[in-house]
Amino acid sequence: MYLPFFISIISFVVASVTSTRDVDVVIVGGGLSGLSAAKDIARAGKTFAIFEARDRVGGRVLNAHISNGEIQEVGAEFVGPTQDRVLALAAELGLPTYSTYTTGKSILYRNGTVTPYDADLGTGGLPPVDSESQAELASLVTELDRLASELDVNAPWRHPNAQTWDSMTLRSFAESRISLQDSLFLFETAIRSILSTEVEEPSLLYMLSYIAAAGNQTNTGTMNRLVGTKEAAQDSRINGGTQLLATRLAENLGPANIFLNSPVREIKLKHDRYIVMSNRVQVSAKHVVVAMSPPMAGRISYDPLLPAGRDQLSQRMPMGSIGKAIAIYPNAWWRNLGFNGQVQSDTGVIRATYDNTPASESFGAIMGFIEADEMRALDSLSQAEIKKHVTEDLVKFFGPQAANVSQILIQRWDLEEFSRGGPVAYCPPGVLTKYGPFLRDPAAKIHFAGTESSPYWTGYMDGAIRSGERAAAEIVADF
């Protein structure tokens, strides 16, 4: 459907290799944050150009075409309540949503045993561990929610206890509150599914700020909203796949304004205008939006140099490690067995799964996240080796019928040149209190967007859109 549009973009880029343009704003990055910034800048009557390193728009939002001609989302895919900006964009672009499948029992795979259970999927769905472990975990989550509610989402580093919370890892805090192995297992599983990190990697302050961000101006963020399905972050999906958000936005913005296959190598101030240079083209502008994760933005050469604090931030915020494996079947046979497709496991390549069957139910799909240490351990394996491990995991969870897979999609974001991980760049101890303001503070007329810089729904598509809208507002106010 969008092939002619992208052919026209590529043709324009190739024809423009030696050209120079003057625009009001250059946007570096054609993901949802950059495209959202462009939309608002265009509405304000300003001219713009978007540089995108990949041969497509969308960033870490990507539809993969499978052998039957349909699609699966190998990047960001879920939307839910309080994610106001992504839901508004979907509505504006005419993209309907449908509920994530939750009918039936979830599965806990623990110590080699499959235990089906009825889960309250709106509250995170605690698996059937002993009551003492459940109580211990619930107490920890309640405390995290309470501390997160005290933060100013726009400046969590200003809290009176910010230095103390930022000096410790999330693991050190959790282990000071819980002692039972089942409690720790469930907490570790939750953090991997949220950040794609191990519990010892982010600081406590960063995790509290991430929880606080899981809401909006009228709804306080909670841990359950991050991990839950119904009425939470995994509530719904977009019919046709989330990359349609990006491709339709790009179509509306026009191919002449978007340069694909154009990684930006240098941003240089000359007199009162910035010259943005890729391997194909250069454009001058009064303002620049760098709509990328901090570690990716740090790979650009800036003249004059960015403030030292911004550069230090880029050096200190690594990406989480994430991949997705999606098994395709002729139909969603596990539904007939009474399962909803959701698993939590203490072993294997994939340790959290969802039913990824489309709204049409024209085929069945189970999606598994590959996260943190599991993803890093697989970075050197072949696709065939990973697919073998994924199939073995699904057979352990669902039985021998899971081996009859038609196709397995594997997406390793760690190995993707212009992402190098996901879903978000996170802050280890000592980073947020020292360098947090540089996430959003402009450097002269260079503005920073990307989901990491959003006060709400950091790490999600909604946060990316909010960040682009905020950067556009900063620029429009300056003209």
Residue, then its C-alpha position, 0 to 999 in steps of 0.5 A: m500500500y505504501l510502496p509507491f510512497f517510499i519509492s518516491i522518497i528514495s528516488f528524491v533522496v538519490a536525486s538530491v545527493t549533491s543538493t543543499r536546501d534551506v528550511d526552518v527546522v531540520i529533524v534528525g530521526g524519522g521515528l515517532s518523535g521526529l515525525s510528531a515534531a514535523k507534524d506540529i512544525a508544519r501545522a505552524g507554517k514552518t518548513f522542515a526536512i527529516f533525516e532518517a538513517r534507515d531505509r524506512v520511517g518508524g525507528r523502533v516501530l516496525n511491521a514485519h511481513i510474514s509468508n502469508g502476506e500479513i504482518q507482525e510487529v517486531g518492535a513496539e506494539f501495545v497501547g493502553p489507557t492514559q497513553d493519550r497522545v498515541l491513542a489520539l494519533a491513531a484516531e487521527l490517522g484512522l487506525p482502529t485498536y483491538s484488545t489484547y487477547t486475555t481469555g483463558k488461563s495464564i501459565l507459570y513455568r517455574n522449576g520445570t513445572v507448568t502451572p496454569y492459573d486464572a490471572d487478574l490481568g488488569t493488576g499484573g496477574l500475580p502467578p500462583v506462588d505461596s501467599e507469603s511470597q505474594a504478600e512480600l512482593a505486593s508490599l514492595v510494589t506498594e512502596l515503589d508506587r508510593l515513592a514514585s507518587e512523590l516525584d515531580v515527573n518533569a524533574p524527579w532529580r529535585h526530590p529531597n531523597a533523589q541523591t539517596w535513591d539514585s545512589m543505589t541500584l534497584r536490586s539493592f533496594a528490592e533485596s532490602r525489602i524481600s527475601l523469598q526466592d519466589s518474590l525475587f523471581l517475580f520482581e525480576t521478571a517484571i523489571r525485565s519485561i519493563l526495561s529489558t535490563e537486569v534488576e541491578e542495572p537501573s538506579l532506584l530513582y530511575m525506576l521510580s521515575y519510570i513508574a511515575a511516568a506511567g500515567n498522565q496529568t490526572n492519573t498517577g503512574t503505578m507499577n501495575r499499569l506498566v506490567g498489566t494487560k487490561e486497562a494497562a500498558q498492554d491493553s490493546r494493539i493497532n489493527g494493521g500494526t503500529q508502523l502504520l502510525a509512522t508510515r501514514l504520518a510520513e505520507n501526510l508530511g510528503p516525500a519531498n521533506i524526508f531523506l531516507n538512507s541518510p544518517v547524520r554525521e555532523i551538525k555544524l553552526k555557521h553564522d546563525r544557521y545549522i548545517v546538517m550533513s549526511n552522506r547524501v545531502q546537507v540542509s541548513a536550518k535555524h533550529v534542529v531537533v535531534a529525535m534519537s536516544p541519547p546514546m545514538a545522538g552522541r554518535i553525531s559530531y557537533d560544532p560547536l560541541l554540545p554542553a559537557g553535561r549533555d555529552q556526559l549523559s549520552q555516554r552514561m545512558p545505555m540501551g536496554s537489551i531486547g529482542k522479539a521472537i514471534a511464532i506463526y501457526p495456522n490458527a490460535w490452537w492454544r485458545n481451544l486448550g483454554f490458554n490466553g497465550q501469556v507465560q512467565s518463566d524462570t528459564g529459557v530464551i523467552r520468559a514472557t509471552y503474549d498471544n499476538t494473533p491479529a484481530s482477523e484471527s486469520f492465523g495464530a501467533i505467540m510473541g515472546f520477549i528476549e530480554a536483558d541477559e538472555m538477549r545478550a547471551l544470544d547476540s552471537l547465535s545464528q537465527a536458526e539456533i535462536k529459532k530452535h531455542v524458541t521452539e523448545d521453550l514454547v513446547k515446554f510451555f504449551g505442549p508438543q503442538a507448539a512444535n508445529v510452527s509455520q514460521i518464526l520471526i526474530q528481531r534482535w534490536d541489539l544488533e540493529e545499527f541505528s538502535r543498538g537495543g531497546p526499548v529505552a535508554y536507561c539511567p544507572p546509579g548516579v546519572l539522573t541526579k547529575y545529568g537529568p536536566f540535559l535530557r530536555d534542555p536545548a543546546a542553543k537552538i538544538h532541541f532534543a526529543g525521543t521517548e527518553s525525554s518524555p515526562y509521561w510514558t517514558g520508553y513507550m510510543d506515547g512518550a516518543i510522540r509527546s517528546g516530539e510535540r514538546a520540541a516542536a512547541e519550543i521551536v514554534a515559540d522561538f519564531 
